[in-house]
Amino acid sequence: MSFTVAPNHLNGHGICHGGFIFALADSAFAFACNSRNRNAVAVHNTISYLSPGRLGEKLTAKAREVNLKGRSGIYDVSVSACDGRVLALFRGVSRIVAGSHFDEENIASTDTEA
């Protein structure tokens, strides 16, 4: 996931507000922990800010699954700028809850009908 830092993303210091960086990392985490078609929610997460985001920079979050055992998962997200500079490191812990995002049986039957 990514976004470009616009004037409305800046804080009083003229750099990207940490809340926007957090939201980007948290969204990548949400996609990663829900990618197995099992509903997952955040249990807790942490973020460390390492470098500021500047106006006009495209920030990209990449998430990876570190561990998934039973209903609990751990995910790491790195937020970087287009020059390769790492702005933040985020770790999220998820918990799988009841339900799924879509009915896999209906998708499988639709694929075979086409």
RANORWO-V757724 format. One record per backbone hydrogen bond with DSSP energy under -1.0 kcal/mol. CO is the residue of the C=O (numbers start at 1). NH is the residue of the N-H. E is the energy in kcal/mol with one decimal. If there is no record, write none. Layout:
((CO	NH	E) (CO	NH	E))
//
This chain:
((1	61	-2.9) (3	59	-3.3) (5	56	-2.8) (6	9	-2.3) (7	10	-1.3) (9	17	-3.3) (11	14	-1.9) (15	11	-2.9) (17	20	-1.2) (17	21	-1.3) (18	22	-2.9) (19	23	-2.3) (20	24	-2.0) (21	25	-2.4) (22	26	-3.2) (23	27	-2.1) (24	28	-2.0) (25	29	-2.4) (26	30	-2.3) (27	31	-2.3) (28	32	-2.3) (29	33	-2.9) (30	34	-1.2) (32	35	-1.3) (34	37	-1.2) (39	97	-2.9) (41	95	-2.4) (44	93	-2.8) (46	91	-2.2) (48	89	-2.1) (53	16	-2.9) (54	57	-2.2) (57	5	-2.9) (59	3	-1.9) (60	80	-2.7) (62	78	-2.3) (64	76	-2.3) (67	74	-2.8) (69	72	-2.3) (71	96	-3.1) (72	69	-2.4) (73	94	-2.6) (74	66	-2.9) (74	67	-1.6) (75	92	-2.8) (76	64	-2.4) (77	90	-2.9) (78	62	-2.3) (79	87	-2.9) (79	88	-1.6) (80	60	-2.8) (81	84	-2.2) (85	81	-2.6) (87	50	-3.8) (87	51	-1.5) (88	79	-2.7) (89	48	-2.5) (90	77	-3.0) (91	46	-2.2) (92	75	-2.7) (93	43	-3.5) (93	44	-1.1) (94	73	-1.8) (95	41	-2.4) (99	39	-2.0) (103	107	-1.5) (104	108	-2.4) (105	109	-2.2) (106	110	-1.9) (107	111	-2.3) (108	112	-1.6) (109	113	-1.1) (110	114	-1.1))
//
